[in-house]
Amino acid sequence: MATVFSKIIKGEIPSYKIAEDENYYAFLDINPLVKGHSLVVPKKEIDYLFDLDNETLAGMMVFAKKVADAIYKAVPCKRVGVMVLGLEVPHAHIHLIPLQTEKDANFANPKLKLTEDEFIEIAQAIKTHL
């Protein structure tokens, strides 16, 4: 059964896409901790990040680095944090979270409620730096 991320990659579920290549897909988290909170996923549907083969995992991190650099330039932050949780969707993924403080990466924090226009504006700002 296809995961929600596989459906997003295929365009069956809309997303605020930031970047894509033949192996990876990056998009804004629709329940962000902070503005610019994004997800990077491999197009291979594998549940656990560390079950990815070495080449896919390494490529995913290089792809995420490009996305994180664009986030850093587009969203005011001190750093872009990387978080691997992987419990909520059975598809390997990493979170890229713009950080002012470590508290910004606390998943117990209330999620932001952004409008569609805000999501579009953030995605466009990030894309301009890729």
Helices and strands as residue ranges (DSSP letters): H 4-9, E 17-20, E 24-28, E 38-42, G 49-51, H 54-74, E 79-83, E 94-99, G 102-105, H 116-127
